[in-house]
C-alpha cells in the first residue's frame, strides 16, 4: 500500500462529519444525511435552549430583587426536573404507541439504516428520533433529578451579580453568562435528551448509561469550587481559583469535543492509580546499577561489559557470569541494605519531633511504605531531596519554610515521574515527525506541510506534551500522523476489563502456552538482575524468537515481586507484519550477533527506534525447522521400500498393541473373560470421529463435500473455493459427523452408528446428499474360533472383528511370502511378559512357532495394506503417499472396511506415518543396519515424537505435554512441493527489547479513538500499515480485543524477584 492511503474511506468520512457536530453540541443532530422536515431542527433547538430559558426565569427574578439567590436556584431546578421527567414520559408513551413495521425492500442499507419517516411535529417517530429515551426506568428518574439539580446550581453559578463581584467587568460578565449557559445547555442535552458519542471513549459498550453523566460531572466540579468560595469567607486562594475556573468553564465544550477530559470510568481508575502511586508510594524506579546489565547504556552506547556475539545458551551463561555477580550484589543492596538505611535516615528527621500535622502524616506514611514497596524509587527521591537541602541555604525560602520532608519527597516523586513521561513523549513526537519524511513509505503529500507547521508552532507542541505529561495522559497522534492531540487520562494498562480475559485463540496459541512457564522464570531472573533496564508499571517489552513475538506489559511492581501480562502475536505474517518483524530482527541482530558492531561504546545504529535491545533470555521452547522433501518423497527407490517398511512397522505396532492389552489380564485362563474389556464398545463408536483427520486437504466428510464444485477434480490434493476457509478443529461444532467417500458413493459404516440418536441426527443421516440407504440386513460373517498351538497366544491374538476383511485367498498367500517372518520373530523376542505371575521358560519360542498366531498377523497386516494401498503391488505415487499420511485416501472397498474398525484404522494410519518418517530419516541419516536399530527408531518415535498433522488436536496436546519432537508433512499446491516440518524442544535464546512506553500508549489512544469514535475499521487503513520505526502494525495487534487481535494473552503473572 502506498503512503497516501485514505485516512477515512468515503462512507466513514460522511459518517464522521455527521457525528462530530453532535459531539460538539452534546447530542443535537443537525446533519442527517437525508432530507428531514424543518420542525425536526426547530424542536431540537428549542429543547437545547430550554435549560437556559428556565434558568433565565430564575435569573430575572433574582436580578429584579423578587427572590433570593437560593430560591432562584430551587425554582429553576424544579422547573427543569419537571420538564425533563415530562420529556422522558413522552418518549415512553411514544414507544408504547408505535407499532414497528419492517421494511421489505431496502435498496441501500448504509443510507436507510438511520432514516426515519416523520408524520408530524409531535408524532411518535419524531419523539423517538429526538428523544431516544433511557434503557432503565431508574435512569429515567435519576437523570431527570440530576438535570434539575444541574440547572438549579448552574443558575446560581452564572448569576450576573455574582460574576460581576468576581471580575468587576460588565463585558466579562456578559461573555461568561452567555457562553457559560451554552456549556450548561450542552451538558443538559447530553444528560436528558440525546447522549452524544464522546470522543473520549474508554469502554466499547455503555451498558449502564454512564456516558450521559460525564459532562454534568465536570460541570458539578466547577460549581463545587464556587460553592466552596461562597461559604469560605476571605479565602484568597479559593477566590483566585474560582476566577480562573469561571473562564475555563467556557472552554469545557472544546475539551469534551477534543477528548481531553476522561470518561468517568477511566477517570476513576486513573485517579485510584495516581493515589496509589503518589499518595501511598506505589511507583518503582530503576537505579543506575541496572544499566550495567543491559546491552546499551541509556539506549545510546553499547555496554562494554555485555557479552559479544551471543547466539547460544552456553556461550551466554559463560560470558555473563561477571554481570550476574553484579546483579546479585545489586539485589542484596536493594532488598536488604537500602530499606533499613533509609528508615534509619528518615527516623532522625526533625519533622517527626514536633507535633504532627496532616501533611507530615501523609508525607511520612507514604515514604515509609515506599521504602519497602519501591525501594529504588524511594532511594532516588531521598538522594535528590538531601542534595536540595544542602544547596538551599536560605531558611526563609518556601522550600525550607513551608514544606516538611515528607511533602518534599512527594513533590520530587511527582516531578520525577512527569519528567520521565515528558522525555518519552518528546522522543515519540520527534520520531513521528522525522519518519514522516525519512521513511519513503510514510511520506504522504501532506508530510512537508505538517512538518513545517510543527516546526513553526514547536512551542505549542511542547506545551501539549507538557500538559499531557502533567495529566499522565497519552499524546495522541491523529491517524498516527504528526498531528498531536492530548488524550484523556486513563489507567496504565490502557484498556478496561480484566487482564488476559480475551484473545483471538487459534492453532498458534498453543506455542505461547507452552513457552509461558519457562519465559516467566527467565523474566523473573532478568527483572531481579536489572537486565531489562528501567522497569516501571506501564513498561512494554518485545521478545522475538523465529516467527514468534511476545509482548510483555509490566502492570505492577512492589517489594520483591512484579506483575506482568504476556501476549503472543500471530505467527502467520501479513506483509505489514513481516516488514516490521524484519526490522525488529535487524535491530536485535546488530545488538547481539554482529561482531563488527560490538566494539566498546559503539553507538546504537537504531537510536530513536521505538525498540531498544536489552538482553537475551534462555527459554525452553520449540524451534521450528521446515524442509523441502523434493528428492525424498518423489524418489522411486524410497517409495518402493516404503511398503515393506510399513509392513514391518505395522507388525511391531500390532504386537505392541495386543501385548499392552494383555497386561490387563492376570493369567491365560482370564483371556476370554477379559476380551470384551479390552475392546469396549464406546472405543469403537467414539473412534469414528477420528477416522478422518481434520485438515484442509481432507475432502471425505460431510463438512467438505459442499466445498466441491462442478469444475473440481475429485483426485486433486485439495478442493477449490471455500475449502481453504474451513474452521480449525477446536472451532468445529457438534453436528453429527458421517465420514463419507467421494460424493455419490454409498456409506457402509452402519455398524458404527450409535444406537440412541436424536430425531435431528436421524434426519441428518437420512437426507445428507441424498445418499442411498444402507442394507442393514446384510450381516457379517461369523468366524469360527481359532485354536492356537500355544495357550499363551491368546494374549497376542488380534481381535476377531479385525479378521473380516474381504481379501481374496490369492492375496493372503502372496502376503505370506512377503511377510517379514524374521522381523516378526525379533519383535516377539523383545517381549518380557513381566506382568504374568507364572510363565514357562520357553514361552517366546512357543509363540514364534504358533503358525495360527502368525496367520492372524498376516491377515491383519494384509487387511491394512488392502485399505491403504489396494490389492495391486504398484509403487505408490507421492500424491497417494500424501493422502495416506493425511488419512484422505480416495474411497475403496478396503478403505471402507478399514474405517469401520476405528482402532485398527488409527493403528494403520499411525504405522504409515511412522514408516514415512523412517523413510525420511533413512534418506537423511543413512540406511538401517539391523533389527535392533529399527526397534530403536520405532521406540523413539513412540516415546519422544508426535508424528501427524499440524491441524490435529493431538498436535496441540503434544506441544502442551512438551513432546521432545514433532513432525508433520505438508504440501504447497502453488509450488507443487512437499514439505516436512520438525519442532524440537530445547533451551534457546529469546531476544528482549524495551519499547517506548509513550509511543505504545499514544498509538493505542489513537486506535481507541479511531475505532470506537470514528468507527474506522477498514483493514487497509493508513494507521495499521507497516511502520518499521514505530512498529505500528505490531502495536495494533498487541492491543486488547476487540480493537487488537493477539492470539494469546495471559492472566496477571506475579513473578517473585527476591
N, C-alpha and C positions, 0 to 999 in steps of 0.2 A: 504494500500500500504506500502511496506517495505521502509527502508531508502535508499536502493540502486536502486531506480527508475532511469532509464537512464535520464541524463540531457537533451540530444537530441536524438530523435529516429534515426534510421539508415539513413532514407531519408534526414532528416534535417541535420545530420552530413555531409553528402556528399554535400548538398546544401551550408552549411556554409563554408566548405573547398574550394568551388568554389568562393564564394562571398568575403571572407576576403582578398585574394590576390588582387582582383580587387580594394577593398577599399584602400589597402596599396599603390598600384601603380597609383591610380587615375582613373582607368577605363579599362585598357587593360585586355582582357580575355585570359589568357594563360592556364587555366584549364577548359576544356569544358565538360568533362564527356562523350565525344564520339570522334571518330577519325575525324580529320579535316586535310585538305591539309597543307603542310608546309608554303605555301605562306600566309596563314591566320596569322600565328605567325610573319612571316617576315614583313608583311605590318604593323602590329601593332607596332613592334619595330621601324620601320622607322618613322612612324607618331609620336611615343613617343619622338624620338630624334630630330625631325625636328626643334623645337624651339632652341635647343642647337646649331644645325648646322647654323641656320640663325643668332643667336646671336654670334656664333663663327666667322662668316664673319665680322661682325662689330668690334668684339674684336680684330681680327687680323689686320684690317685696322688701328685701334687706336694704337695698340702696335707698328706698323711699322711707326707711325707718319704721315700717309697719311691723316687721318681725325681727327677732334676734337671729344671729348667725346660725346657732344650732337648731333653732326651729325651722329656719330656712332649709338646712341640710335634711332634716327629717321630712319636711314636706316634699322636696324634690325626690328624695329616696323612696318615699311611699308611693308617689305617682309613678315612678319608674318600675317599682316592684309590681304594681297592679297592671301596668302596660305590658311588661314582659310576660307575666303569667297569662294575660289575655291572649297575647300572640301565640304562646305555646298551646293553649287550649284550642285556639283557632286551627292550628296545624293538626292536632289530634282529631278534631271534628272533620277536617278535610280528608284525612286518611281513612276514616271510617265511612265517609260518604262515597268515596271514589271506588268505582268498580274497575279493576285492572283489565285492560283489553290487550291481547297480544297481537302484534302486527304479523301478518303472514308473509308480506313481501317487503323485504328490506334491500334496497339497491346498494347502499353504501353504509356499512356498519360503522365505519370510522366517523362518518358525518352524523348519522342518525342516532347514535347511542346516547347523545346528550340533548337531543332535540325534543321539545315539548310542544304540545298543541294547546294554545291558550284560548279560552272561550269568553272570558270576561275579566274585568278588573279585579274582582274578588272571587273568581272561580276557584274550584278545588285545585286544578293544575297550577294556577298562578300562586296560590298559597303554598303549595308543596315545593314549587320551584324556588320561591324567595325565602321561605322559612322551612328548611328541611326537617326541623324538629330534633328532639333528643331520642337516644335509644332507650334510655331508662327513665322511668317516672320520677325516681328520686332526684335525677339530674334536672328534670323539668322544674321541680320546686327549688332545689338548691341553687341552680344557676339564675333563676328569676330573683331569688332573695339576694344573691350576690350582686346582681345587676342593680338592684335598688340601693344596696349599701354603697356600691361604687359611684352611682350617680349622686347620692347624698353627700358623700365625702368629697367627691370631685367638685361639687358646687361650693362646698366650704373651702376647698383648696384654691379655687380660682376666683374667689370674691374680689372684685376690683379694689375695694378699700384695703384689703389685706395685702394685695400685690403692691399697691402704692406705698404702704408702710415699709415694704422691703426695699424698694428701689427709688422711691421719691421721684418718679419719672412717669408722666402720663403716657408718652409714646410707648415706653416699655411695658406699661400696664396693658395697653390695648393689644400689643403684639402677643404677650403671654396669655391674655384672656382668650383671644381668637384661636390661636394655634394650640393652646392648651385644651380647649374644648374639642378641637379636631382630634387630638390624641385620645381623649376620653370617648368620643363617638366611635373611633376605630376599635377601642377595647370593648365597648358595649356591643357593637355589632358582631364582633367575633364571638362574644360570650353568649348572646341570646338569639341572634338572627341566623347567621350562617358562619360557621367557623372556617377561617381561611386556612389553606395548606401553608404551613410555616416553612420558610427557607431553612431554619434550624430544626432539622428532624433527626431525632435520635432513635426512636422505635419505628419499625416498619408499619406497625398497626397501632391505632389509638383505641384500644379495647374499651377503656373506661372514660373516654371523652375528656382526657386531661388537657389536651391541646387547647381547648376553649378557655382554660384557666390561666394560660401563660401570660397573655397581655394584661388582664386585670391584676395579676400578681405583681408585675413590675410597677403598675400604676399605684398599687397599695404601698409599695416600698417607698415611693416618693412622698406619698401622703403621710406615711408614718413619721418621716423626718419632720414634716411640717407640724404634725400634731405634737411631737416632742418639743419642738421650738415654742409652740403656743403655751404649753404647760410648764416648761422650764424657763423661768424668768431670768433675764440678764445672763444668758449663756452665749458668749461671743462666737464660740466655735460652731454651735448649732445654727446661729443666725447666718454665718458665712456659708455653711454647708447648705442651708435652705435656699439661700440666694443662688448658689451655683446649680442646685438641683432643679430649681424652677426653670432655669434656662435649658438644662439638659433634657427636661421633661418634654420640651418641644421637639426634640430630635428622636424621641422614642420610636415613632413610625419608621424613621430611617434605620435605626438599629435593628428593629424587627425585620424589616424587609431585607437587610443585608445579612441576616442570620448571625449577628454578633452576640446577641443575648441568648443563652441556652434555654431549651425547654425545661420544664420543671423536673422531669425525671433525671435528666442529665445534670441539672443544677444541684439536685440533692446529692447525687453520687459524687459529683466533683467537690462539693462543699465538705462532705464527710471525709473524702480523701485528703483534702487540704488540712482539715482539722487534725486528722490522724498524723499527717506528715509534719506539720509545723506546730500544732498545738500540743501534740503528745509525743513528738520526736520519733517519727517512724520512717525517715528517709536515709538510706545508706549512701555512702560515697567511697570512692576508691582513693587510696593514698598513692604516693609516688612509687613505693616499693612494688606496686602491681606492674608498672611499666617495664621492669626488667624481665618479666615473664613473657612479654609479647614480642612478635616478630618485628613490629615497627614501633619506634619511640614516638609517642604523641601522634602517630599516624603519618609521620613525615620521613624520618630516617630509620634505616634498618638497624635493629638491635645487634651490636657486635657480639653479645653473649648468646644469641639464639642460634641453635644448630643450623648448619648449612646443608642444602640439598637433602631434605628429609623426604624419603619415599617409602620406607618400610618401618614396621613397628620396632624391630630390633635395633635398627640404626637410631631411631628417635629416642628410645629408652636409654641407649648407651651415651648419646651426646647430651641428653637433657638432665643427667644426674646432678651436675653442679647447680642448675637452675632449680631443681627440686629441693636441694638443701636450702637455698634462699627462701623458697616457698614455705618450708617447714618453720624456719626462723620467723618469717613474717606472721605465720599463723599463730605461733606461740605469743608473739608480742601483742597481736590484736585481740586474742581471746582470753589471755591470762594476765599479762603485764599491764597493758594500757588501761583497762577498765578500773583496776584498783588505784592506779596512779592518778587518774582523773578524779575519782571520788575523793581521794585524799586532798587534791588541789582545791576542789570545789568546797569541801567542808571547811576550809580555812578562810573562805570569803567573808568579808566583814558585813556583807548584806544580811547574812544569817544571824549575826549577833544582835541586830536591832529587832524592834517589834515588827513582825511580819505583816506585809501588806498583800493585797490581792495580786499585784504584779509580781512580787517576789515569789509567792506561792506558785503562780502559773509558770514563771520562767524556770525556777529551780526544779519543780516537778517534771517539767519537760526534759531538762538537760540530764537529770539523774536517770530517767528512763532511757534517754537517748544513748547514754554511756554504754548500756548493755545491748540495746536493740540495734543501734547504728554506731558502732564503736569508731569506725573510720570517720564518719561524719562529725561526730562529737569531737574527736581529736583535732580535726582540721579547724572547726569553729573556735575551740578553746585557744588554739595557737594564734589564730587571727585576732581574737579579742585581746589576748595577752600582749601581742605586738602593738595593737592600737593603744592600749593602756600606757605602754612605755613611751609612745610617741606623742601622746596628748598630755602636755604638762599643765595646761591651763585648767584650774579646778572649776572655773566658772563656765566652762563650755558645756552646752546641753548634754553632750555625751557623758560627762562626769557628774553633772548636777542632777539631771532628771532621770537617768536610767540606771537600774541596778544590773548586776552581771547577768542574771537570767534573761532579762529583756534584751540586753546587748547580744547575747548568744542567739536569741530568737531572730533578731533583725539580721544578723550576719548569716544565719541559716537561710532565711528567705532571699537575701541578696545573692548568696552563692548559687542557690537553685535557679533563680531567674536569670542570672548572668550566664550560666551554662546553657539554658534554653535560648537565650538571645544569640549566643555564638553559633549554636547548632542551627537555628532558624536562618541566620545570616548566611551560613555556608550553603544551606539548601536553596535560598533565593539566588545566590550568586551562581550556583550550579545550573539552575534552570535558565538564568539569563545567558550564561556562556554557551551552554549546549544548544540553546535555540538557534544559535548561529554556527557553532563549530561542528555540530553533528549534521551532516548534509540531509539525512532523512528526517530531521526535525525542523529544517529551515523552511518555514512557511512564508508566504508572500508578505504577511504582516510582521515578520520577525524583526526587520530593521526598524520599523515604526515603533514597535513595542519596546525594543531595547533603548531607542532614543528617548522615549517617554520616561522609562525607568531611570535613565541617567540624569535627565533634566530634573525629575522630581525625586531624586535619590533621598533627600532629607525626609520627604513624606514616606517613602518606602521604609526608611529606618524607624520612623515614628510608628508605622504599622507593625513592624517587627517588635519594637519595644512594648507596644500595647499588648500584642499577642503573647509576649514572654511574661509581662506583668500579670495577665489574666491566666497564664498557663493554658492557653488555648492554641490549637493548631494554626499555622499560617497556611491559608487555603489558596493554592494556585488554581485559578478558574480554568477548567478543562486541561490542567497541567501546563498552561501557557504562562509566560511571565506577566500575568495579571493577578496581583495578590490582594486577597481579602483577609479579614480577621475572622476566623471560625469561632463558633461558640465553645466555651469551656466544656469539657467532657472528661470522664474518667480516663486514667492512663491506658487502660486496655482498649479504649476507643469504641467498644461495641457493647450493647446491652445483652442481657441474658447470661446464663451460667457458662463458664469457660468449658470448651470441649463438648458442648451439648449437641452440636450439629457438625456434619461433614458430608461431603459428596462421596459416599462409600462406593468403591468399585473393586475390581480384582487387584488393583495396585495397592490397596490399603494394607494388605497383609504384610507387605515388605516393611512398612513402617512399624506395624505392630510388633513384628519380630525383633527389630533392632532397638526398640524403645528402651527396654531394661538396661541393655549394655550402654546405650548412649547416655542414659540418665546417670549411670555410675561414672562414666568418663567426664560428663559435665560437672558432677559433684567434685571431682578432683581438680578440674580446671578452675572452677569458681573459688575453691578453697585456696589454691595456689596463686590466684590473681592472674591467671593466664589470659582471661577474657577481658582484661582492661577495666574500664570504668563501668562497672556493673550496677545499675540502678534500677528501681522499679520503672518499667517502661522501656528498658533497653531491648533492642532487637538484634538477633544474631541469625546468620545464614550458614548452614552446613551443606557441604557438597561431597558426594561420592558417586562416581559414574553418572547414571541418569537420575539419581535421587537428590532431592533438595529438601532440606529440613529447615523450617522457620521456627525460631525459638523466641518467645517473649517472656521476659522477667516480669512477674506480676507483683511479687512482694519479696522483701528480704529483711531478715532480722538476725538476732544473735545465733550464729552457727546454723542458720537454715536459709533456704532460698526456695521460693515457689515459682515454677515456670510452667508454661504451656508450649507444647511441641506440636507443630503442624507438618504434614507431609504434602508436597505439591505433586501434581500429576506427572507420570512418567512418559506418557505419550506426548511428545513435544510438538507443539504447533510451530509455525515459522517464527512467530514473535517470541514464544517461549525459548526456542532453540537459539535465537540471536542473543538474547540476554544471558542464557546459560553459557554460551560460548565465551562471552565477555567475563563472566564470573570465573570460568576456567582459566582464562588468561591472567586475571588478577591473582588467583591463587598460585598458578604455576610460576609466575615471576617472583612471588614471595617465598615459595617453599622448594622449588625444584630447579630453577635456572641458576646455574653456578656463576655466570658472568654478572648477575645482578645481586649477588650475596656478599659483596665486599663490605668492609666495615663502614658504617654510616652512609651507605649508598642510599640515594633518595628514592622515595616511593614513586615509581613512574605513573601510578594511578592515583596520586594525591588529588583530592577533590571528587573522587568517585564516591558514590553512596556507601560502598563496601570497603572496609579496611581489614585486611587479614590479621588474625590474632594468633592462632596456633593450630596444631593438628591433634586430633584425639584418637587413641586406639579404641576401636569399636568392633564388636563381634557381629558381623553381618554377612550377607550373601554377595559375593562377586558374581557378575553376570557376563558370561562369555558366549558369543554366538558365532557359529562357524558354518560355512557353506559346505554341504556334503557332496558336491559335484566330484565325481571320480570314485565315490564310495557307493552311494545308493544306485548309481547307474552302471556300476561295474558288473558285467555278466558273470565273472568268476565269483564275486561276492554274493550275488543273488542266487547263484547255483548252490552255494554252501548254506544259504540261509534256511532252506527247508530242512536239511539234515540237522543243523543246529537247533532249529525249532523242535524237531522230534526229540532231541536229547534234553533240551530244557523242559519240554512238556513231561517227559518221563520223570525227570527229577522232581518237578513240581507236583505231579500226581502222587508220587510216592511220599513226598513230604506232607502233602495234604492228608492222605489216608493215615500216615503214621501219627500225625498230630491229633487226628480224630481218635485214633486208637488209645491215646493216653487217657481218654475218659473212661476206658474200661479197665477193670482190675484183673480180669482173667479171661481166657478164651471162652469159658462157658457163658460169660455175660455178653458175648458178641451179639447174639440175636436179640437179647433183651435191650441192649443199648443202641441198636441200629437206628431205630426211629429217633432216638435222642440226638444222633449225630447229624441228621439232616432234617430239622424241623420244618414244618410246612411254611412257617412265616418267613424263613430264609428264602424258600423257593419263590414265594409270591412277591416278597419285597425286593428281590434282586432284579425283577423285571425292569424296574425303573432304571437300573444301571446297565441294561443290556445294550444300550447305545450311549456312548459318552457324549456329553453335551458340549458342542463346539460348533464353530462356524461351518465346517465342511460337512457335518452330519446332515444328510438330506433324507433320512429314512424315518422320520417321525411325523406325527400329525401336525406339529408346530411348523414344520418346514415345507410341507407339501404346497401350502398356499403361496410360497415364495417362488415356485417354479412357474415359468411362463411357457407359452406355446413354442417359443424360439429356443428354449433351454435344451441342452443336451444332457440326458439323464446320466451320462457317464462322465460328465465334466467333474473336475475336482471340487468345485463349489458352484452353487446356483447363482443366478443373476438377481438383480433387484434388491428387495428388502432383506434378503438372507444375511447380508453383512451387518444389518442393524438389529440382529436378534439380541434378546436380553441375556445378561450374564446368568450363570447358574443360580446365584443367590437371589436373583430378582424374579425367577420364574414363578408363576402362580401355581395353584393347586388343581388345575384342570387335569382330569384323569388322563394318563398317558397310555397310548396304544401304539407301540412301536411297529411300524409297517415296513413293507418292502417298497419298491418303486411304485409310483402311482398306477393304480389299475390292477395290482396283483391281489391275491387272496390272503387274508390273515389267518394263520393256523396256530395261534397261541391261545386257544380257548382254555387249555388246561391251567393257564396261569391267571385266569380271571378270578378275582375274589368272589366267594360265594355270596356275600352280603354286599349289594350295590344299591345306591340310591337311585330313584327313578331318573334323575338327571343324568347320572353316569350311564345307565342302561340306554337312554335315548341317545346320548353322545356316541356310544359304541355302535348303535344301530344305524345312525344316519350319516356318520362321518364319511364323506367322499362317496357315499352310495356303494360301499363295498358289499359284495355278496355275503350271505350268511354262511357260517361255518357248520359243517356236518358234524354235530356232536355225537351222533350215533356210532361213529367210527371209533372203536376202542383200540387202545394199544395192545400189541401182542404181549401176552403174559409169558415171561421166561421161566423155564424150569430151574429149580435150584441147582447150583453148581456144587460139585464135590471136589474139594481140594485134597491133594496128597499129603499136605501138611496142615495140621489142625490150627496152627497159628496164622495161616494165610488169610484167614477171615479178618484179621486185624488190618490187613493192607488191601482188602477187597474193594474194588470200585463199586459205587452204588448201582443198584440194579437198573434204575431209570437212565443211567448213562450208557447202557449197553444196547439201546434200542435203535441206533441209527440205521437208516435204510441203505446199507452199504452192500454192494454185490460181493458174493463169495470170492470172485476172482481178485478183487481188490484186497480182501483180507489176506489171501495167500501172498499177494505182492508185498503187502506191508510186513508179513512175516520175514520176507527176505531182506527188507530194508531196515527192519527193527534193529537198533543198536544193542544187541544182547550183552556184549561185554560191558558197555556203559550201564546197562540195566543192572547187571550183577555188581558192578562197582558201587552204584548208588545204594543197593541193598546192603552192601558190606559196610557202609558208613553208619547204619542204624545201630543203636546200642540197646534199645528196649529196656532201659533202666527202670521204667515205670512198672514192669512186670515183677511180681514178688518171686515167682518161680519160673525158670525158663531152662530148657535143655541147652547143653553146651554147643550142640550142632544146629541151633535154631536158624542161623543165617544160611548155612548150607542147605537145609531143608527148604527154606523159602526160595533159594535160587533154583532148586531142582523141580519146584512145583510148576509144571507146564500150564496147568489151568490158570494159575495166577498170572503167568506171563501172557497167556492168550487174552485175558481180560485187559491188560495194559495195552496189548497190541490193538485190540478193538477200540479202546478208549482213545488212543493216540490217533488211530485212523479216523474215528468219528470227528475229532477236532480238525484234522487235516482236510477232511471232506467238507466241513463247514467253512473253513477259511480259504482253501485253495481249489476246491472242487475235486473231481476224480482224475483229471489229467495230470501229467507229470512235467508240464512245461515250466520253464523258468519264469517266475512272476516278474511282471513289469514294475518299474519304480512307482507308477501311479497306483498299482494294485497293492504294493507294499505299504504305501502311504495310507491307503484306505483301510487296509488290515490293521495298521498301527492305531488309527483313529477310531476303529470299530465301525466304519462306514462302508463295508463291502456291499456291492450290489446283491440283490436278493437271489437266493438259490434254495433248492430243497434242503441241502445240507445245512446252510446257514439258518433256515427256518427251524430245523430240528434243534440245532445247537442253541439258538436263542431261547428255545423253550426250556432249556436246562440252565437257568441263570448262573448257578455256581460254576458249572463246567465252562460256560461261556466266559466268565470272568477269569477263570484259570487259564483258558486258552489264550485270551487276549493278553493277559499278563505274561504268559510264556512267550508269546510272539514279540512283545515289547522287549523282554529280556534278550531274546535271540537277536533282535535288531541292534540293541545296544552292544551285544557281543560282537556283531559284525563290524560295527564302527570301531570298537576297541581293537579288534584284530587288525583292521586296516591301518590303525594309527600306531599301535604298540607292537605288532607282530603276532604271528600265529600262536595258538595254544599248544603247549608242548605235550601235556599229558592230562589224564582224567583229574588228577589232584588239582592241577592249576585251574581246570574248568570248574571244579567244585568251588574253589576259592572265589572265582569270578562270580558265580551264582550266589554264594553266601554273602558276598559283599553287596551285590545288587539287592538282596533281600533285607540286609540289616542296615546298610548305610545309604541306600539310594531310594529315591522315588522316581520311577520311570513311567511317564504318562504324558498328559497334555496340560498345557498352561490353564486351559478352561475347566479342567477337572476340579471338583470340590476337594478331592484328596490332595491336589497340588497345594492348595492353600493350607490344608491341615498339616501337610508335611513341613511347610515353612514354619508354621507356628510351633510344631514339635521339634524344630531345628534338626531335621534330617541333614546329615553332612553334605549330601549331594542330591541334585535333582536334574533330570534330563527330559527334554521334550523335543519332538520332531515337528517341524513346521514347513509350510510351503508358501512361496511367494508367486501367485499366479501371474503377476505382471511381468516378472523377470523369468519365470519358469524355472526357479531353482528351489531345492530343498535345503532346509537349514536345521542345524542342531543347536539347541540352547542348553547350556550347563550352568547351574547355580552351585557355587562352592561356598560353604560356611567356613569363615576364618576371621581372625582378628586383623583388621586393616585400618589404615589411617583415613580419618574423615577430616576434611579441611573446614575450619571455622573462621568466619569473619564477622565483624561488628558493623551493623548498618547505622546510618544516620537516623536517630530516633525521630527527629522532627521531620525529616523527609518522608518517612513512613506515615507519621500522623497526618502530615499535610496532604499526601496523596489519598489516604483513607478518608479524610474530611471531604475532599473533592468528590471521591467516589460516592460517599453518602449523599452529598448534595445533588450530584448528577443523576443518581438512580432514584432516590426517594423523592426529590422535589421536581427535577426536570424530566424524570422518567426516561432518561436517555439510555435505554438498554440495548442499543444497536451493537451487535457483536463485532462490527468493524469500525466502531467509533474511534476518534483520534486518541482519546485518553486511555485506550487499552493497547495501543500499538506499541511495538518494541521500542524501548529507550535504553541503550546499553549502559548509560551512566546512572540514570535514576532507577533502573530495573522496574519500570512502570508495570509491565505485564505480570511479573512475578509478585509485585506488591499487591496488585488487584487480586490475584489468585489467593494470596495469603489472608485476605480479609475474611471475616466470619460470614458464613451463609446467612441470608440468601444473596448478599452482594458479592461475596467471594466464593471460591469453589475449591478449597483444599480437600484432598481425598482422605485425609486423616487429621484428627485433632484430639489431642489427649486431654484428660481432665488435669486439674492443677496437680503438679508433681512437687512434693515437698522434699527437697534434697538437703540432707544434713551436711554441714560444712566443717564440723569440728575435726 
